[in-house]
């Protein structure tokens, strides 16, 4: 696994074509190995912009913290 930090918010389309937001949390074990926990948010969004706005409002997301898939 790479030592590059994982962006905490992932925006991706699901099988039905809806946009989904996944919140990722990175923590490190005693050997400084990154452990990433991903939680997909239950809401579905029509656009990636709507998902970003939701993340900014509810999680305090900032520019540069988003990854797209």
mmCIF file of the N, C-alpha and C atoms, coordinates in Angstrom:
data_MODEL
# 
_entry.id   MODEL 
# 
loop_
_atom_site.group_PDB 
_atom_site.id 
_atom_site.type_symbol 
_atom_site.label_atom_id 
_atom_site.label_alt_id 
_atom_site.label_comp_id 
_atom_site.label_asym_id 
_atom_site.label_entity_id 
_atom_site.label_seq_id 
_atom_site.pdbx_PDB_ins_code 
_atom_site.Cartn_x 
_atom_site.Cartn_y 
_atom_site.Cartn_z 
_atom_site.occupancy 
_atom_site.B_iso_or_equiv 
_atom_site.pdbx_formal_charge 
_atom_site.auth_seq_id 
_atom_site.auth_comp_id 
_atom_site.auth_asym_id 
_atom_site.auth_atom_id 
_atom_site.pdbx_PDB_model_num 
ATOM 1   N N  . UNK A 1 1  ? 0.846   -1.181 0.000   1.00 0.00 ? 1  UNK A N  1 
ATOM 2   C CA . UNK A 1 1  ? 0.000   0.000  0.000   1.00 0.00 ? 1  UNK A CA 1 
ATOM 3   C C  . UNK A 1 1  ? 0.887   1.237  0.000   1.00 0.00 ? 1  UNK A C  1 
ATOM 4   N N  . UNK A 1 2  ? 0.447   2.242  -0.677  1.00 0.00 ? 2  UNK A N  1 
ATOM 5   C CA . UNK A 1 2  ? 1.184   3.487  -0.824  1.00 0.00 ? 2  UNK A CA 1 
ATOM 6   C C  . UNK A 1 2  ? 1.136   4.315  0.456   1.00 0.00 ? 2  UNK A C  1 
ATOM 7   N N  . UNK A 1 3  ? 2.165   5.109  0.679   1.00 0.00 ? 3  UNK A N  1 
ATOM 8   C CA . UNK A 1 3  ? 2.196   6.028  1.821   1.00 0.00 ? 3  UNK A CA 1 
ATOM 9   C C  . UNK A 1 3  ? 1.498   7.348  1.491   1.00 0.00 ? 3  UNK A C  1 
ATOM 10  N N  . UNK A 1 4  ? 0.984   7.482  0.258   1.00 0.00 ? 4  UNK A N  1 
ATOM 11  C CA . UNK A 1 4  ? 0.260   8.679  -0.141  1.00 0.00 ? 4  UNK A CA 1 
ATOM 12  C C  . UNK A 1 4  ? -1.044  8.755  0.631   1.00 0.00 ? 4  UNK A C  1 
ATOM 13  N N  . UNK A 1 5  ? -1.337  9.900  1.267   1.00 0.00 ? 5  UNK A N  1 
ATOM 14  C CA . UNK A 1 5  ? -2.575  9.996  2.038   1.00 0.00 ? 5  UNK A CA 1 
ATOM 15  C C  . UNK A 1 5  ? -3.811  9.847  1.146   1.00 0.00 ? 5  UNK A C  1 
ATOM 16  N N  . UNK A 1 6  ? -4.825  9.185  1.671   1.00 0.00 ? 6  UNK A N  1 
ATOM 17  C CA . UNK A 1 6  ? -6.082  8.977  0.961   1.00 0.00 ? 6  UNK A CA 1 
ATOM 18  C C  . UNK A 1 6  ? -6.960  10.200 1.179   1.00 0.00 ? 6  UNK A C  1 
ATOM 19  N N  . UNK A 1 7  ? -7.563  10.675 0.099   1.00 0.00 ? 7  UNK A N  1 
ATOM 20  C CA . UNK A 1 7  ? -8.481  11.810 0.245   1.00 0.00 ? 7  UNK A CA 1 
ATOM 21  C C  . UNK A 1 7  ? -9.715  11.329 0.999   1.00 0.00 ? 7  UNK A C  1 
ATOM 22  N N  . UNK A 1 8  ? -10.199 12.126 1.961   1.00 0.00 ? 8  UNK A N  1 
ATOM 23  C CA . UNK A 1 8  ? -11.255 11.642 2.852   1.00 0.00 ? 8  UNK A CA 1 
ATOM 24  C C  . UNK A 1 8  ? -12.642 11.491 2.233   1.00 0.00 ? 8  UNK A C  1 
ATOM 25  N N  . UNK A 1 9  ? -12.874 12.022 1.028   1.00 0.00 ? 9  UNK A N  1 
ATOM 26  C CA . UNK A 1 9  ? -14.195 11.920 0.418   1.00 0.00 ? 9  UNK A CA 1 
ATOM 27  C C  . UNK A 1 9  ? -14.066 11.389 -1.001  1.00 0.00 ? 9  UNK A C  1 
ATOM 28  N N  . UNK A 1 10 ? -14.799 10.311 -1.289  1.00 0.00 ? 10 UNK A N  1 
ATOM 29  C CA . UNK A 1 10 ? -14.803 9.705  -2.612  1.00 0.00 ? 10 UNK A CA 1 
ATOM 30  C C  . UNK A 1 10 ? -16.188 9.876  -3.214  1.00 0.00 ? 10 UNK A C  1 
ATOM 31  N N  . UNK A 1 11 ? -16.240 10.403 -4.438  1.00 0.00 ? 11 UNK A N  1 
ATOM 32  C CA . UNK A 1 11 ? -17.493 10.569 -5.157  1.00 0.00 ? 11 UNK A CA 1 
ATOM 33  C C  . UNK A 1 11 ? -17.454 9.633  -6.355  1.00 0.00 ? 11 UNK A C  1 
ATOM 34  N N  . UNK A 1 12 ? -18.448 8.728  -6.437  1.00 0.00 ? 12 UNK A N  1 
ATOM 35  C CA . UNK A 1 12 ? -18.477 7.732  -7.510  1.00 0.00 ? 12 UNK A CA 1 
ATOM 36  C C  . UNK A 1 12 ? -19.915 7.437  -7.903  1.00 0.00 ? 12 UNK A C  1 
ATOM 37  N N  . UNK A 1 13 ? -20.085 6.983  -9.140  1.00 0.00 ? 13 UNK A N  1 
ATOM 38  C CA . UNK A 1 13 ? -21.411 6.557  -9.605  1.00 0.00 ? 13 UNK A CA 1 
ATOM 39  C C  . UNK A 1 13 ? -21.610 5.097  -9.249  1.00 0.00 ? 13 UNK A C  1 
ATOM 40  N N  . UNK A 1 14 ? -22.852 4.758  -8.854  1.00 0.00 ? 14 UNK A N  1 
ATOM 41  C CA . UNK A 1 14 ? -23.155 3.362  -8.558  1.00 0.00 ? 14 UNK A CA 1 
ATOM 42  C C  . UNK A 1 14 ? -23.704 2.675  -9.810  1.00 0.00 ? 14 UNK A C  1 
ATOM 43  N N  . UNK A 1 15 ? -24.138 1.447  -9.685  1.00 0.00 ? 15 UNK A N  1 
ATOM 44  C CA . UNK A 1 15 ? -24.597 0.657  -10.828 1.00 0.00 ? 15 UNK A CA 1 
ATOM 45  C C  . UNK A 1 15 ? -25.824 1.266  -11.502 1.00 0.00 ? 15 UNK A C  1 
ATOM 46  N N  . UNK A 1 16 ? -26.665 1.960  -10.750 1.00 0.00 ? 16 UNK A N  1 
ATOM 47  C CA . UNK A 1 16 ? -27.868 2.575  -11.316 1.00 0.00 ? 16 UNK A CA 1 
ATOM 48  C C  . UNK A 1 16 ? -27.597 3.947  -11.921 1.00 0.00 ? 16 UNK A C  1 
ATOM 49  N N  . UNK A 1 17 ? -26.376 4.466  -11.781 1.00 0.00 ? 17 UNK A N  1 
ATOM 50  C CA . UNK A 1 17 ? -26.028 5.766  -12.338 1.00 0.00 ? 17 UNK A CA 1 
ATOM 51  C C  . UNK A 1 17 ? -26.166 6.932  -11.377 1.00 0.00 ? 17 UNK A C  1 
ATOM 52  N N  . UNK A 1 18 ? -26.565 6.671  -10.146 1.00 0.00 ? 18 UNK A N  1 
ATOM 53  C CA . UNK A 1 18 ? -26.659 7.728  -9.142  1.00 0.00 ? 18 UNK A CA 1 
ATOM 54  C C  . UNK A 1 18 ? -25.273 7.996  -8.557  1.00 0.00 ? 18 UNK A C  1 
ATOM 55  N N  . UNK A 1 19 ? -25.058 9.213  -8.123  1.00 0.00 ? 19 UNK A N  1 
ATOM 56  C CA . UNK A 1 19 ? -23.777 9.595  -7.531  1.00 0.00 ? 19 UNK A CA 1 
ATOM 57  C C  . UNK A 1 19 ? -23.834 9.301  -6.037  1.00 0.00 ? 19 UNK A C  1 
ATOM 58  N N  . UNK A 1 20 ? -22.795 8.645  -5.528  1.00 0.00 ? 20 UNK A N  1 
ATOM 59  C CA . UNK A 1 20 ? -22.718 8.272  -4.107  1.00 0.00 ? 20 UNK A CA 1 
ATOM 60  C C  . UNK A 1 20 ? -21.494 8.905  -3.467  1.00 0.00 ? 20 UNK A C  1 
ATOM 61  N N  . UNK A 1 21 ? -21.594 9.203  -2.187  1.00 0.00 ? 21 UNK A N  1 
ATOM 62  C CA . UNK A 1 21 ? -20.505 9.797  -1.419  1.00 0.00 ? 21 UNK A CA 1 
ATOM 63  C C  . UNK A 1 21 ? -20.003 8.781  -0.410  1.00 0.00 ? 21 UNK A C  1 
ATOM 64  N N  . UNK A 1 22 ? -18.692 8.540  -0.416  1.00 0.00 ? 22 UNK A N  1 
ATOM 65  C CA . UNK A 1 22 ? -18.064 7.647  0.548   1.00 0.00 ? 22 UNK A CA 1 
ATOM 66  C C  . UNK A 1 22 ? -17.113 8.472  1.412   1.00 0.00 ? 22 UNK A C  1 
ATOM 67  N N  . UNK A 1 23 ? -17.269 8.347  2.726   1.00 0.00 ? 23 UNK A N  1 
ATOM 68  C CA . UNK A 1 23 ? -16.408 9.050  3.678   1.00 0.00 ? 23 UNK A CA 1 
ATOM 69  C C  . UNK A 1 23 ? -15.346 8.066  4.136   1.00 0.00 ? 23 UNK A C  1 
ATOM 70  N N  . UNK A 1 24 ? -14.073 8.471  3.998   1.00 0.00 ? 24 UNK A N  1 
ATOM 71  C CA . UNK A 1 24 ? -12.962 7.583  4.361   1.00 0.00 ? 24 UNK A CA 1 
ATOM 72  C C  . UNK A 1 24 ? -12.168 8.197  5.512   1.00 0.00 ? 24 UNK A C  1 
ATOM 73  N N  . UNK A 1 25 ? -11.825 7.344  6.456   1.00 0.00 ? 25 UNK A N  1 
ATOM 74  C CA . UNK A 1 25 ? -11.037 7.759  7.617   1.00 0.00 ? 25 UNK A CA 1 
ATOM 75  C C  . UNK A 1 25 ? -9.735  6.963  7.627   1.00 0.00 ? 25 UNK A C  1 
ATOM 76  N N  . UNK A 1 26 ? -8.622  7.668  7.735   1.00 0.00 ? 26 UNK A N  1 
ATOM 77  C CA . UNK A 1 26 ? -7.319  7.011  7.770   1.00 0.00 ? 26 UNK A CA 1 
ATOM 78  C C  . UNK A 1 26 ? -6.731  7.133  9.169   1.00 0.00 ? 26 UNK A C  1 
ATOM 79  N N  . UNK A 1 27 ? -6.319  6.010  9.709   1.00 0.00 ? 27 UNK A N  1 
ATOM 80  C CA . UNK A 1 27 ? -5.583  6.007  10.976  1.00 0.00 ? 27 UNK A CA 1 
ATOM 81  C C  . UNK A 1 27 ? -4.380  5.107  10.785  1.00 0.00 ? 27 UNK A C  1 
ATOM 82  N N  . UNK A 1 28 ? -3.449  5.175  11.688  1.00 0.00 ? 28 UNK A N  1 
ATOM 83  C CA . UNK A 1 28 ? -2.191  4.445  11.522  1.00 0.00 ? 28 UNK A CA 1 
ATOM 84  C C  . UNK A 1 28 ? -1.977  3.493  12.692  1.00 0.00 ? 28 UNK A C  1 
ATOM 85  N N  . UNK A 1 29 ? -1.468  2.288  12.391  1.00 0.00 ? 29 UNK A N  1 
ATOM 86  C CA . UNK A 1 29 ? -1.193  1.323  13.446  1.00 0.00 ? 29 UNK A CA 1 
ATOM 87  C C  . UNK A 1 29 ? 0.172   1.613  14.067  1.00 0.00 ? 29 UNK A C  1 
ATOM 88  N N  . UNK A 1 30 ? 0.626   0.745  14.954  1.00 0.00 ? 30 UNK A N  1 
ATOM 89  C CA . UNK A 1 30 ? 1.872   0.983  15.683  1.00 0.00 ? 30 UNK A CA 1 
ATOM 90  C C  . UNK A 1 30 ? 3.106   0.958  14.787  1.00 0.00 ? 30 UNK A C  1 
ATOM 91  N N  . UNK A 1 31 ? 3.015   0.332  13.603  1.00 0.00 ? 31 UNK A N  1 
ATOM 92  C CA . UNK A 1 31 ? 4.128   0.327  12.652  1.00 0.00 ? 31 UNK A CA 1 
ATOM 93  C C  . UNK A 1 31 ? 3.978   1.448  11.614  1.00 0.00 ? 31 UNK A C  1 
ATOM 94  N N  . UNK A 1 32 ? 3.078   2.385  11.874  1.00 0.00 ? 32 UNK A N  1 
ATOM 95  C CA . UNK A 1 32 ? 2.815   3.529  11.008  1.00 0.00 ? 32 UNK A CA 1 
ATOM 96  C C  . UNK A 1 32 ? 2.264   3.103  9.644   1.00 0.00 ? 32 UNK A C  1 
ATOM 97  N N  . UNK A 1 33 ? 1.530   1.992  9.618   1.00 0.00 ? 33 UNK A N  1 
ATOM 98  C CA . UNK A 1 33 ? 0.888   1.499  8.397   1.00 0.00 ? 33 UNK A CA 1 
ATOM 99  C C  . UNK A 1 33 ? -0.520  2.085  8.348   1.00 0.00 ? 33 UNK A C  1 
ATOM 100 N N  . UNK A 1 34 ? -0.910  2.690  7.221   1.00 0.00 ? 34 UNK A N  1 
ATOM 101 C CA . UNK A 1 34 ? -2.243  3.308  7.156   1.00 0.00 ? 34 UNK A CA 1 
ATOM 102 C C  . UNK A 1 34 ? -3.365  2.274  7.089   1.00 0.00 ? 34 UNK A C  1 
ATOM 103 N N  . UNK A 1 35 ? -4.389  2.493  7.902   1.00 0.00 ? 35 UNK A N  1 
ATOM 104 C CA . UNK A 1 35 ? -5.593  1.668  7.896   1.00 0.00 ? 35 UNK A CA 1 
ATOM 105 C C  . UNK A 1 35 ? -6.747  2.583  7.501   1.00 0.00 ? 35 UNK A C  1 
ATOM 106 N N  . UNK A 1 36 ? -7.413  2.269  6.392   1.00 0.00 ? 36 UNK A N  1 
ATOM 107 C CA . UNK A 1 36 ? -8.474  3.130  5.869   1.00 0.00 ? 36 UNK A CA 1 
ATOM 108 C C  . UNK A 1 36 ? -9.819  2.455  6.079   1.00 0.00 ? 36 UNK A C  1 
ATOM 109 N N  . UNK A 1 37 ? -10.738 3.187  6.695   1.00 0.00 ? 37 UNK A N  1 
ATOM 110 C CA . UNK A 1 37 ? -12.103 2.728  6.893   1.00 0.00 ? 37 UNK A CA 1 
ATOM 111 C C  . UNK A 1 37 ? -13.005 3.550  5.981   1.00 0.00 ? 37 UNK A C  1 
ATOM 112 N N  . UNK A 1 38 ? -13.782 2.887  5.132   1.00 0.00 ? 38 UNK A N  1 
ATOM 113 C CA . UNK A 1 38 ? -14.675 3.570  4.195   1.00 0.00 ? 38 UNK A CA 1 
ATOM 114 C C  . UNK A 1 38 ? -16.125 3.311  4.562   1.00 0.00 ? 38 UNK A C  1 
ATOM 115 N N  . UNK A 1 39 ? -16.917 4.389  4.574   1.00 0.00 ? 39 UNK A N  1 
ATOM 116 C CA . UNK A 1 39 ? -18.336 4.280  4.867   1.00 0.00 ? 39 UNK A CA 1 
ATOM 117 C C  . UNK A 1 39 ? -19.116 5.004  3.780   1.00 0.00 ? 39 UNK A C  1 
ATOM 118 N N  . UNK A 1 40 ? -19.913 4.257  3.023   1.00 0.00 ? 40 UNK A N  1 
ATOM 119 C CA . UNK A 1 40 ? -20.711 4.876  1.975   1.00 0.00 ? 40 UNK A CA 1 
ATOM 120 C C  . UNK A 1 40 ? -21.945 5.511  2.600   1.00 0.00 ? 40 UNK A C  1 
ATOM 121 N N  . UNK A 1 41 ? -22.173 6.776  2.268   1.00 0.00 ? 41 UNK A N  1 
ATOM 122 C CA . UNK A 1 41 ? -23.336 7.486  2.790   1.00 0.00 ? 41 UNK A CA 1 
ATOM 123 C C  . UNK A 1 41 ? -24.585 6.964  2.109   1.00 0.00 ? 41 UNK A C  1 
ATOM 124 N N  . UNK A 1 42 ? -25.676 6.889  2.842   1.00 0.00 ? 42 UNK A N  1 
ATOM 125 C CA . UNK A 1 42 ? -26.897 6.281  2.313   1.00 0.00 ? 42 UNK A CA 1 
ATOM 126 C C  . UNK A 1 42 ? -27.609 7.119  1.264   1.00 0.00 ? 42 UNK A C  1 
ATOM 127 N N  . UNK A 1 43 ? -27.409 8.433  1.245   1.00 0.00 ? 43 UNK A N  1 
ATOM 128 C CA . UNK A 1 43 ? -28.080 9.287  0.261   1.00 0.00 ? 43 UNK A CA 1 
ATOM 129 C C  . UNK A 1 43 ? -27.497 9.107  -1.127  1.00 0.00 ? 43 UNK A C  1 
ATOM 130 N N  . UNK A 1 44 ? -28.341 9.301  -2.123  1.00 0.00 ? 44 UNK A N  1 
ATOM 131 C CA . UNK A 1 44 ? -27.923 9.282  -3.526  1.00 0.00 ? 44 UNK A CA 1 
ATOM 132 C C  . UNK A 1 44 ? -28.108 10.693 -4.060  1.00 0.00 ? 44 UNK A C  1 
ATOM 133 N N  . UNK A 1 45 ? -27.189 11.130 -4.901  1.00 0.00 ? 45 UNK A N  1 
ATOM 134 C CA . UNK A 1 45 ? -27.217 12.491 -5.425  1.00 0.00 ? 45 UNK A CA 1 
ATOM 135 C C  . UNK A 1 45 ? -27.331 12.452 -6.940  1.00 0.00 ? 45 UNK A C  1 
ATOM 136 N N  . UNK A 1 46 ? -27.915 13.513 -7.512  1.00 0.00 ? 46 UNK A N  1 
ATOM 137 C CA . UNK A 1 46 ? -28.064 13.580 -8.966  1.00 0.00 ? 46 UNK A CA 1 
ATOM 138 C C  . UNK A 1 46 ? -26.755 13.970 -9.636  1.00 0.00 ? 46 UNK A C  1 
ATOM 139 N N  . UNK A 1 47 ? -25.940 14.800 -8.969  1.00 0.00 ? 47 UNK A N  1 
ATOM 140 C CA . UNK A 1 47 ? -24.680 15.263 -9.549  1.00 0.00 ? 47 UNK A CA 1 
ATOM 141 C C  . UNK A 1 47 ? -23.567 15.195 -8.513  1.00 0.00 ? 47 UNK A C  1 
ATOM 142 N N  . UNK A 1 48 ? -22.327 15.238 -9.002  1.00 0.00 ? 48 UNK A N  1 
ATOM 143 C CA . UNK A 1 48 ? -21.163 15.270 -8.109  1.00 0.00 ? 48 UNK A CA 1 
ATOM 144 C C  . UNK A 1 48 ? -21.131 16.590 -7.332  1.00 0.00 ? 48 UNK A C  1 
ATOM 145 N N  . UNK A 1 49 ? -21.608 17.661 -7.954  1.00 0.00 ? 49 UNK A N  1 
ATOM 146 C CA . UNK A 1 49 ? -21.648 18.965 -7.275  1.00 0.00 ? 49 UNK A CA 1 
ATOM 147 C C  . UNK A 1 49 ? -22.560 18.903 -6.064  1.00 0.00 ? 49 UNK A C  1 
ATOM 148 N N  . UNK A 1 50 ? -23.686 18.221 -6.181  1.00 0.00 ? 50 UNK A N  1 
ATOM 149 C CA . UNK A 1 50 ? -24.603 18.075 -5.046  1.00 0.00 ? 50 UNK A CA 1 
ATOM 150 C C  . UNK A 1 50 ? -23.951 17.258 -3.927  1.00 0.00 ? 50 UNK A C  1 
ATOM 151 N N  . UNK A 1 51 ? -23.196 16.231 -4.286  1.00 0.00 ? 51 UNK A N  1 
ATOM 152 C CA . UNK A 1 51 ? -22.497 15.419 -3.286  1.00 0.00 ? 51 UNK A CA 1 
ATOM 153 C C  . UNK A 1 51 ? -21.427 16.247 -2.572  1.00 0.00 ? 51 UNK A C  1 
ATOM 154 N N  . UNK A 1 52 ? -20.696 17.071 -3.329  1.00 0.00 ? 52 UNK A N  1 
ATOM 155 C CA . UNK A 1 52 ? -19.691 17.944 -2.715  1.00 0.00 ? 52 UNK A CA 1 
ATOM 156 C C  . UNK A 1 52 ? -20.332 18.940 -1.748  1.00 0.00 ? 52 UNK A C  1 
ATOM 157 N N  . UNK A 1 53 ? -21.438 19.543 -2.165  1.00 0.00 ? 53 UNK A N  1 
ATOM 158 C CA . UNK A 1 53 ? -22.134 20.506 -1.315  1.00 0.00 ? 53 UNK A CA 1 
ATOM 159 C C  . UNK A 1 53 ? -22.602 19.845 -0.023  1.00 0.00 ? 53 UNK A C  1 
ATOM 160 N N  . UNK A 1 54 ? -23.101 18.617 -0.129  1.00 0.00 ? 54 UNK A N  1 
ATOM 161 C CA . UNK A 1 54 ? -23.538 17.877 1.057   1.00 0.00 ? 54 UNK A CA 1 
ATOM 162 C C  . UNK A 1 54 ? -22.364 17.629 2.001   1.00 0.00 ? 54 UNK A C  1 
ATOM 163 N N  . UNK A 1 55 ? -21.227 17.211 1.447   1.00 0.00 ? 55 UNK A N  1 
ATOM 164 C CA . UNK A 1 55 ? -20.043 16.937 2.266   1.00 0.00 ? 55 UNK A CA 1 
ATOM 165 C C  . UNK A 1 55 ? -19.531 18.203 2.946   1.00 0.00 ? 55 UNK A C  1 
ATOM 166 N N  . UNK A 1 56 ? -19.563 19.312 2.231   1.00 0.00 ? 56 UNK A N  1 
ATOM 167 C CA . UNK A 1 56 ? -19.118 20.579 2.822   1.00 0.00 ? 56 UNK A CA 1 
ATOM 168 C C  . UNK A 1 56 ? -20.029 20.998 3.961   1.00 0.00 ? 56 UNK A C  1 
ATOM 169 N N  . UNK A 1 57 ? -21.328 20.826 3.773   1.00 0.00 ? 57 UNK A N  1 
ATOM 170 C CA . UNK A 1 57 ? -22.300 21.248 4.783   1.00 0.00 ? 57 UNK A CA 1 
ATOM 171 C C  . UNK A 1 57 ? -22.293 20.342 6.013   1.00 0.00 ? 57 UNK A C  1 
ATOM 172 N N  . UNK A 1 58 ? -22.244 19.025 5.810   1.00 0.00 ? 58 UNK A N  1 
ATOM 173 C CA . UNK A 1 58 ? -22.394 18.082 6.918   1.00 0.00 ? 58 UNK A CA 1 
ATOM 174 C C  . UNK A 1 58 ? -21.082 17.593 7.535   1.00 0.00 ? 58 UNK A C  1 
ATOM 175 N N  . UNK A 1 59 ? -20.006 17.597 6.766   1.00 0.00 ? 59 UNK A N  1 
ATOM 176 C CA . UNK A 1 59 ? -18.740 17.060 7.271   1.00 0.00 ? 59 UNK A CA 1 
ATOM 177 C C  . UNK A 1 59 ? -17.625 18.098 7.315   1.00 0.00 ? 59 UNK A C  1 
ATOM 178 N N  . UNK A 1 60 ? -17.889 19.327 6.869   1.00 0.00 ? 60 UNK A N  1 
ATOM 179 C CA . UNK A 1 60 ? -16.857 20.360 6.872   1.00 0.00 ? 60 UNK A CA 1 
ATOM 180 C C  . UNK A 1 60 ? -15.764 20.118 5.848   1.00 0.00 ? 60 UNK A C  1 
ATOM 181 N N  . UNK A 1 61 ? -16.114 19.486 4.742   1.00 0.00 ? 61 UNK A N  1 
ATOM 182 C CA . UNK A 1 61 ? -15.137 19.177 3.696   1.00 0.00 ? 61 UNK A CA 1 
ATOM 183 C C  . UNK A 1 61 ? -14.595 20.466 3.075   1.00 0.00 ? 61 UNK A C  1 
ATOM 184 N N  . UNK A 1 62 ? -13.356 20.397 2.612   1.00 0.00 ? 62 UNK A N  1 
ATOM 185 C CA . UNK A 1 62 ? -12.708 21.538 1.983   1.00 0.00 ? 62 UNK A CA 1 
ATOM 186 C C  . UNK A 1 62 ? -12.241 21.143 0.584   1.00 0.00 ? 62 UNK A C  1 
ATOM 187 N N  . UNK A 1 63 ? -11.931 22.151 -0.214  1.00 0.00 ? 63 UNK A N  1 
ATOM 188 C CA . UNK A 1 63 ? -11.432 21.920 -1.560  1.00 0.00 ? 63 UNK A CA 1 
ATOM 189 C C  . UNK A 1 63 ? -10.146 21.088 -1.488  1.00 0.00 ? 63 UNK A C  1 
ATOM 190 N N  . UNK A 1 64 ? -10.001 20.127 -2.373  1.00 0.00 ? 64 UNK A N  1 
ATOM 191 C CA . UNK A 1 64 ? -8.824  19.270 -2.392  1.00 0.00 ? 64 UNK A CA 1 
ATOM 192 C C  . UNK A 1 64 ? -8.975  17.994 -1.595  1.00 0.00 ? 64 UNK A C  1 
ATOM 193 N N  . UNK A 1 65 ? -10.095 17.825 -0.901  1.00 0.00 ? 65 UNK A N  1 
ATOM 194 C CA . UNK A 1 65 ? -10.321 16.614 -0.112  1.00 0.00 ? 65 UNK A CA 1 
ATOM 195 C C  . UNK A 1 65 ? -11.199 15.598 -0.835  1.00 0.00 ? 65 UNK A C  1 
ATOM 196 N N  . UNK A 1 66 ? -11.484 15.818 -2.114  1.00 0.00 ? 66 UNK A N  1 
ATOM 197 C CA . UNK A 1 66 ? -12.376 14.954 -2.865  1.00 0.00 ? 66 UNK A CA 1 
ATOM 198 C C  . UNK A 1 66 ? -11.605 14.152 -3.898  1.00 0.00 ? 66 UNK A C  1 
ATOM 199 N N  . UNK A 1 67 ? -12.002 12.904 -4.064  1.00 0.00 ? 67 UNK A N  1 
ATOM 200 C CA . UNK A 1 67 ? -11.490 12.053 -5.123  1.00 0.00 ? 67 UNK A CA 1 
ATOM 201 C C  . UNK A 1 67 ? -12.697 11.597 -5.939  1.00 0.00 ? 67 UNK A C  1 
ATOM 202 N N  . UNK A 1 68 ? -12.516 11.436 -7.237  1.00 0.00 ? 68 UNK A N  1 
ATOM 203 C CA . UNK A 1 68 ? -13.586 10.971 -8.119  1.00 0.00 ? 68 UNK A CA 1 
ATOM 204 C C  . UNK A 1 68 ? -13.235 9.614  -8.675  1.00 0.00 ? 68 UNK A C  1 
ATOM 205 N N  . UNK A 1 69 ? -14.261 8.808  -8.871  1.00 0.00 ? 69 UNK A N  1 
ATOM 206 C CA . UNK A 1 69 ? -14.039 7.487  -9.452  1.00 0.00 ? 69 UNK A CA 1 
ATOM 207 C C  . UNK A 1 69 ? -14.979 7.298  -10.609 1.00 0.00 ? 69 UNK A C  1 
# 
